[in-house]
Amino acid sequence: MTSYHIAQSLQIIHDYWGDEVPPFRIIPHNPNTLSRQGLLPKPGAGRLDIVAETSALTEPQIVTVDVLIDDQSIATITDGTDGAMTPHLDLTDQSEDFDISLSDVRKRTDAPRVPGDPLMRIDLAVPSTGTCKGTLRLSTIAALWAYHITGNKVGDPLQIIDNEKEYAFEDLGQSALPDGAVARVFRSTAPVALRHRSQARFTLEARQDPPFDPITLIPVLPAAGINLRPTTDPAAATPLQSDIFVSLW
């Protein structure tokens, strides 16, 4: 009776999704090559298992896999990657179970990214015996969060506060939008991590003269998205900014 086993198992964890499984598809770069090596891919959510016929796997094998994403902007928010380049990672020195961060992985090459490219390409070592269980951890960049408040209250004494007192926002005053409307801009003084389900909870208030407390206008402002742009302020704490638009009437 022929026996099979999982020879290599790779999962990817991304800080942007936290405890959720990232929507990545890990597939063989060349399925025909994998077949000639006598290996079978078994994809799962955010992972790939490589199955071998136990008696036929007599020598270690090197396989190449692609990590596919549906949203190309993920490449720009993954720390250690460049949205304009496609990294080719070398994990062939990891022949036993591993849990490694992208910053600690060797890169074979960085090629200019073209449409249809994967998030990254990875070379893996498949051991001749047993199962190698690997985890690759990806981190998310942080960006300045800039709230653009529009509506008939932009001239009021507004403020944005963080009830956890971890972040502060500076009032950049009013700015004209491309459609001619005016927005009041509040930007974080420090970069805030980008998350699919952000734990950051910022509140928009209107100040009142003492002894009266501020009036809460929006208890929880929306979180930043991942469509970032370079900030034009050379004194900014980080070069990337996420613009968030809020209407206040």
Buried (B, 14 or more C-beta within 10 A) or exposed (E): EEEEEBBBBBBBBBBBBBEEBBBBBBBBBEEEBBEEBEBBBEBEEBBBBBBBBBEEBEEBBEBBBBBBBEEEEBBBBBBBBEBEBBBBBBBBEBBEEBEBBBEEBEEBEEEEBEEEBBBBBBBBBBBEEEBBBBBBBBBBBBBBBBBBBBBEBBEBEBBBBBEEEEBEBEEBEEEEEEEEBBBBBBBBEEBBBBBBEBEBEBBBBBEEEEEEEBEEBBEEBEBBEBEBEEBEEEEBBBBBBBBBEBEBE
